[in-house]
Amino acid sequence: MDRHARLSALLDLLGERGKVTVDEIAEELHASAATVRRDLDHLAEQQLLTRTRGGAVAQNISYDLPLRYKAARNAREKGRIARAAAAMVSPGAVVGVNGGTTTTEIARSLVSRADIGDAGERTSLTIVTNALNIANELVVRPQVKIVVTGGVARPQSFELTGPLGTHLLEEITLDIVFLGVDAVDPSRGAFAHNEAEASINRLMTERANRVVVVADSSKLDRSAFAHICPVESIDMLLTDSNAPAELIQRFGAAGVPVKAV
């Protein structure tokens, strides 16, 4: 296991248990105690946990982890979701994507499509995003027009938030928005951990003709601090095949078709 995956797994365990010891982490992640101590010290420096004698305890921030630590979570499932989402887009469409690991994979899948990737200098897709990492990665693609909202960057998610971004979104229309969320509930809708992200994500849903929530099954039937939109605003939920059948039925009963890939 490389360091990136190990740090992500360590934070997952800490989030589940609230506290961990060096010995138990070393055993479960098949790493030496010295390596685990260095990892804990590194994460403590970034204020992602609090070190204790012999281990660590979680901080609230551990539930809103930086994007670089989220990337290893459910990577295979997110890849399937991304490919399915990209297949839903027609050339020439205006596509909205917010920040997140799943939406980043969607953006990559979109520009790797042959009917878009081979367009040469002709613009064959417009992507509107508030995520700096997505814009940075795609700006070199001449066939993709990148529109970036304004705002103040959040270092954890690379998302731009605040009124500078809302001014632009109020002036445009999206054919479809792929909305990455921290939680989605069949009765209450979609949620984010951060209220500023939730606000600009809500506006993206309001400006879109079609709203597709993209969330791996670990985020289903959950809620988070800030509400993005009610379930009535969601046109489709795209998730992975691990989603329980009973839960898929509950979303369907709420009027949200579910595609599990």
C-alpha positions as CSV (number, residue, x, y, z in Angstrom):
1,M,0.0,0.0,0.0
2,D,1.5,3.4,-1.0
3,R,1.5,6.3,1.3
4,H,-1.5,8.1,-0.3
5,A,-3.7,5.0,0.1
6,R,-2.4,4.3,3.6
7,L,-3.2,7.9,4.8
8,S,-6.7,7.6,3.3
9,A,-7.3,4.3,4.9
10,L,-6.0,5.5,8.2
11,L,-8.4,8.5,8.2
12,D,-11.3,6.2,7.2
13,L,-10.6,4.0,10.3
14,L,-10.3,7.1,12.5
15,G,-13.6,8.5,11.2
16,E,-15.3,5.2,11.9
17,R,-13.9,4.6,15.4
18,G,-13.2,8.1,16.8
19,K,-9.8,7.0,18.1
20,V,-7.0,4.6,17.1
21,T,-3.8,3.3,18.4
22,V,-0.5,2.9,16.6
23,D,-0.4,-0.8,17.2
24,E,-3.9,-1.5,15.8
25,I,-3.3,0.7,12.7
26,A,0.1,-1.0,12.1
27,E,-1.6,-4.4,12.2
28,E,-4.6,-3.5,10.0
29,L,-2.6,-1.6,7.4
30,H,0.4,-3.9,7.4
31,A,2.8,-1.1,8.2
32,S,5.5,-0.7,10.8
33,A,4.8,1.2,14.0
34,A,7.4,3.8,13.0
35,T,5.6,4.4,9.7
36,V,2.3,4.8,11.4
37,R,3.7,7.3,13.9
38,R,5.1,9.4,11.0
39,D,1.7,9.2,9.2
40,L,-0.1,10.3,12.4
41,D,2.3,13.2,13.0
42,H,1.9,14.3,9.3
43,L,-1.9,14.3,9.6
44,A,-1.8,16.1,13.0
45,E,0.3,18.9,11.4
46,Q,-2.5,19.4,8.9
47,Q,-5.1,19.4,11.8
48,L,-6.9,16.3,10.5
49,L,-6.5,14.6,13.9
50,T,-5.2,15.1,17.4
51,R,-2.2,13.0,18.5
52,T,-2.4,11.2,21.8
53,R,0.1,9.0,23.5
54,G,0.1,5.8,21.5
55,G,-2.4,6.9,18.9
56,A,-4.8,9.6,17.8
57,V,-8.4,10.9,18.2
58,A,-10.6,12.3,15.5
59,Q,-11.4,16.0,15.0
60,N,-14.6,17.3,13.4
61,I,-12.6,18.2,10.3
62,S,-11.9,14.5,9.7
63,Y,-15.3,14.2,8.2
64,D,-14.6,16.8,5.5
65,L,-11.2,15.5,4.3
66,P,-9.0,17.2,1.7
67,L,-9.6,15.9,-1.8
68,R,-6.2,14.3,-2.0
69,Y,-7.2,11.9,0.8
70,K,-10.7,11.1,-0.6
71,A,-9.4,10.0,-4.0
72,A,-8.5,6.5,-2.8
73,R,-12.0,5.8,-1.4
74,N,-14.1,3.6,-3.5
75,A,-12.0,4.4,-6.5
76,R,-13.3,1.5,-8.6
77,E,-16.9,2.4,-8.0
78,K,-16.3,6.0,-8.8
79,G,-14.6,5.0,-12.1
80,R,-17.7,3.1,-13.2
81,I,-20.0,6.0,-12.2
82,A,-17.8,8.4,-14.2
83,R,-17.9,6.4,-17.3
84,A,-21.7,6.0,-17.1
85,A,-22.1,9.7,-16.5
86,A,-19.9,10.6,-19.5
87,A,-21.9,8.4,-21.7
88,M,-25.0,10.5,-20.9
89,V,-23.6,13.7,-22.5
90,S,-24.0,14.7,-26.2
91,P,-21.3,16.6,-28.0
92,G,-21.9,20.3,-27.9
93,A,-23.6,20.1,-24.5
94,V,-23.0,22.6,-21.7
95,V,-22.1,20.5,-18.6
96,G,-21.8,21.6,-15.0
97,V,-19.6,19.8,-12.6
98,N,-18.8,20.8,-9.0
99,G,-15.8,19.7,-7.1
100,G,-15.1,16.2,-5.8
101,T,-13.3,13.0,-6.6
102,T,-16.2,11.5,-8.6
103,T,-16.9,14.6,-10.6
104,T,-13.2,14.9,-11.4
105,E,-13.3,11.4,-12.8
106,I,-16.4,12.4,-14.8
107,A,-14.6,15.3,-16.3
108,R,-11.7,13.0,-17.3
109,S,-14.0,10.5,-18.8
110,L,-15.8,13.2,-20.8
111,V,-12.7,14.5,-22.5
112,S,-11.4,11.0,-23.2
113,R,-14.4,10.1,-25.4
114,A,-13.5,9.7,-29.0
115,D,-16.2,11.9,-30.4
116,I,-15.0,14.7,-28.1
117,G,-11.3,14.0,-27.9
118,D,-10.8,13.9,-31.7
119,A,-12.5,17.2,-32.3
120,G,-9.2,19.0,-32.9
121,E,-9.5,22.7,-32.6
122,R,-13.3,22.7,-32.7
123,T,-15.0,23.1,-29.4
124,S,-17.2,20.1,-28.9
125,L,-18.1,20.5,-25.2
126,T,-18.5,23.3,-22.7
127,I,-17.7,22.5,-19.0
128,V,-18.8,24.9,-16.3
129,T,-17.1,24.2,-13.0
130,N,-16.2,25.8,-9.7
131,A,-13.4,23.3,-9.1
132,L,-9.9,24.6,-9.8
133,N,-8.4,21.2,-10.1
134,I,-10.8,20.2,-12.9
135,A,-10.3,23.5,-14.7
136,N,-6.5,23.2,-14.5
137,E,-6.6,19.7,-15.8
138,L,-8.9,20.4,-18.8
139,V,-7.8,23.9,-19.9
140,V,-5.2,22.4,-22.2
141,R,-7.8,20.6,-24.2
142,P,-8.6,22.7,-27.2
143,Q,-11.9,20.9,-27.9
144,V,-13.3,21.8,-24.5
145,K,-14.4,25.2,-23.5
146,I,-13.8,25.7,-19.8
147,V,-15.9,28.2,-17.9
148,V,-14.8,28.8,-14.3
149,T,-17.0,30.5,-11.7
150,G,-15.4,33.1,-9.6
151,G,-15.1,32.9,-5.8
152,V,-12.8,32.1,-2.9
153,A,-10.9,28.8,-3.1
154,R,-11.4,26.2,-0.4
155,P,-8.0,24.3,0.0
156,Q,-9.7,21.1,1.1
157,S,-11.9,20.7,-2.1
158,F,-10.3,23.2,-4.6
159,E,-13.9,24.6,-5.0
160,L,-14.6,28.3,-5.5
161,T,-17.4,29.6,-3.3
162,G,-19.0,32.9,-2.4
163,P,-20.9,35.7,-4.2
164,L,-18.3,36.1,-7.0
165,G,-19.3,32.7,-8.3
166,T,-23.0,33.2,-8.0
167,H,-23.0,36.2,-10.3
168,L,-21.7,34.1,-13.2
169,L,-24.0,31.2,-12.6
170,E,-27.1,33.5,-12.6
171,E,-26.3,34.5,-16.2
172,I,-26.0,31.0,-17.8
173,T,-27.9,27.8,-18.4
174,L,-26.6,24.2,-18.1
175,D,-27.9,21.3,-20.1
176,I,-26.9,18.9,-17.3
177,V,-25.1,19.2,-14.0
178,F,-23.3,16.3,-12.4
179,L,-23.5,17.0,-8.7
180,G,-21.0,15.4,-6.4
181,V,-22.3,15.3,-2.8
182,D,-21.2,14.3,0.6
183,A,-24.6,12.6,1.4
184,V,-28.0,12.0,-0.3
185,D,-31.2,10.9,1.4
186,P,-34.3,9.6,-0.4
187,S,-36.6,11.9,1.7
188,R,-34.4,15.0,2.3
189,G,-32.2,15.3,-0.8
190,A,-28.6,16.2,-1.2
191,F,-26.1,17.5,1.3
192,A,-22.5,18.9,1.6
193,H,-20.3,19.2,4.7
194,N,-19.6,22.9,3.9
195,E,-22.3,25.5,3.8
196,A,-20.5,27.7,1.2
197,E,-20.1,24.8,-1.2
198,A,-23.7,23.8,-0.6
199,S,-24.8,27.3,-1.6
200,I,-23.0,27.4,-5.0
201,N,-23.9,23.8,-5.7
202,R,-27.6,24.7,-5.1
203,L,-27.3,27.4,-7.7
204,M,-25.8,25.1,-10.2
205,T,-28.8,22.8,-9.8
206,E,-31.2,25.7,-10.3
207,R,-29.4,26.7,-13.5
208,A,-29.5,23.1,-15.0
209,N,-32.1,21.5,-17.2
210,R,-31.2,18.1,-15.7
211,V,-29.7,17.4,-12.3
212,V,-27.8,14.1,-11.9
213,V,-26.5,13.4,-8.4
214,V,-23.4,11.2,-8.6
215,A,-22.6,9.4,-5.3
216,D,-21.1,6.0,-4.5
217,S,-23.2,3.8,-2.3
218,S,-21.4,4.8,0.9
219,K,-23.0,8.3,0.7
220,L,-26.6,7.0,0.3
221,D,-29.3,7.3,3.0
222,R,-27.2,9.9,4.9
223,S,-27.2,13.6,5.6
224,A,-24.5,16.2,6.3
225,F,-24.3,19.7,7.7
226,A,-25.5,21.8,4.8
227,H,-28.5,21.1,2.5
228,I,-27.9,21.5,-1.2
229,C,-31.3,20.7,-2.7
230,P,-34.5,18.7,-2.0
231,V,-35.1,15.3,-3.5
232,E,-37.7,16.9,-5.9
233,S,-34.8,18.8,-7.6
234,I,-32.9,15.6,-8.5
235,D,-33.7,14.1,-11.9
236,M,-31.5,11.0,-11.5
237,L,-29.2,9.3,-9.0
238,L,-26.1,7.6,-10.5
239,T,-24.5,5.3,-8.0
240,D,-22.6,1.9,-7.9
241,S,-23.9,-1.6,-7.8
242,N,-23.4,-2.0,-4.1
243,A,-26.4,0.2,-3.4
244,P,-29.0,-1.9,-1.5
245,A,-32.1,-2.8,-3.6
246,E,-34.4,-1.5,-0.8
247,L,-32.7,1.9,-0.8
248,I,-33.0,2.1,-4.6
249,Q,-36.7,1.5,-4.3
250,R,-37.0,4.3,-1.7
251,F,-35.4,6.7,-4.1
252,G,-37.6,5.5,-6.9
253,A,-40.7,6.0,-4.7
254,A,-39.5,9.6,-4.1
255,G,-39.5,10.2,-7.9
256,V,-35.8,9.8,-8.4
257,P,-34.7,7.1,-11.0
258,V,-31.6,5.3,-9.9
259,K,-28.9,3.9,-12.2
260,A,-26.5,1.6,-10.3
261,V,-23.4,0.6,-12.3
